[in-house]
Each structure stands twice: as structure tokens, then as C-alpha cells.
Amino acid sequence: MELAERVSEIERKLEESFIRGVISESNPKEQWVIVAYGTEEHPMTTSKLPIKPLRSGKAIIWWFPEVGEAVTVISPGDLRLGEVFPGSYYGDRPAPSDDPDVFLVEFGDGSKVSHHRGSHQLDLVNMGDVIADIKGDLNATIEKDVSITVGGQLTSAVKGNLHATCEQSASIRVKGDVDITTEQKLTVTSTSTMSLITDDDLILKAGKNLKLEAKRIDFN
């Protein structure tokens, strides 16, 4: 091979070893993408290329890039053998933040996860259902307050025992009905004063005996 041809081949391999472009076609089922690159005067596209996953061993991540996402193609000098590395910010897809203390993942449907290491705040926004399948124990320690607002129903099913311990006051306020049903014994114990207060009727109904024990019972 002549020197000029060898130099030309080396230049071609260097040009094709590293390119930046935008995904023009994406096929997650067959796991390939086509990348558009070049200039407006000389637009070019790659062949079908595989993507480079973040992890693919026992720890594995699936997050396939989409059309319009900026990527980098790295190859051994032949784009047909290249792999696609996501991603890069550009004009149509700018960075979602300019705060260096923020970790942010946006999913494209309004859902997102973010953490600010300066304020130590973790935010989770999900536009649909949240499903957690836990095979072992779930332990949560919260040093401050907990606030839960439910727009619909709140249902809890416990196959074993349910224990709740409160070292200070406990208050439950319900605008609708409250039903407590047990197939076995129900015991309420208080070492101090216990009050039942209602602005309307109070009905105690027992299929068998109803037993009240106290040194003194006042009905006003």
C-alpha cells in the first residue's frame, strides 16, 4: 500500500473512531439505534448500532435511549463496529438544572427523583401507581414528623399481629364513619384517663355480653 493510501486509511479510521450525533431511529426490541451526525450541508447516518449499557452483569440496568437523544459513538475505526454511549446535552435537550448540588432523574412523563445534598431533601414525584414488593422486613426510623394525605381509600391488610406504640399523645380525626371489626377479642387498655367524645349518637352493640369494669362509672 502506498504511503498516501496508508495515511488516508489512518485518517478515515480516526474520523470514524469517535463521532457525536443524535439518535434518529430507535428499536428497543431488537436493541439497536441509528445515529444522525455530520452537518446540515453533509448529513450522514450510521448503520444499526448497539448501545453501551451502564451495567450488564449480575447487576444490570435497562434504560434504552430514545429518538432525539444526543449520543457518542465510539468504534475501532469502523462505524459499523461502533457502540453508542448516551448522552449529551444540546440545544433541543438542555440540562434540566444548573445546580451542582442536585441529583435529578426525570422520566419524561412528569415523574422524577431528586436529591439536594445542600438541603438534604429528597423529592419523589410519581404520576402513576407505586408498587413495592418486599420479601423481608421493612424498618423505618423517622426522627421528626410524618404526614400522610390520602385522596382516596387507605387499606391495610395484616396477616400477622399489628402493634402500634406511641410514647406521647395520639389523635385520629375522621369526618366519615369508623368501623372496627374483629373476629376475636378486642381489648383497649389505658393506664390513665380514657375518653369517648361524640357530638352525635354513640352506639355500643354486642352480640353477647358487654362488660364494663371500673371503681366508678359516671354517665352524664
Secondary structure, DSSP 8 states (H G I E B T S, - for coil): --HHHHHHHHHHHHHHSEEEEEEEEEETTTTEEEEEEE-SSSEEE---B-B--S-BSSSB------TT-EEEEE-SS-GGG-EEEEEE-BTTB--S---TTEEEEE-SSS-EEEEETTTTEEEEE-SS------SS------SS------SS------SS------SS------SS------SS------SS------SS------SS------S-----
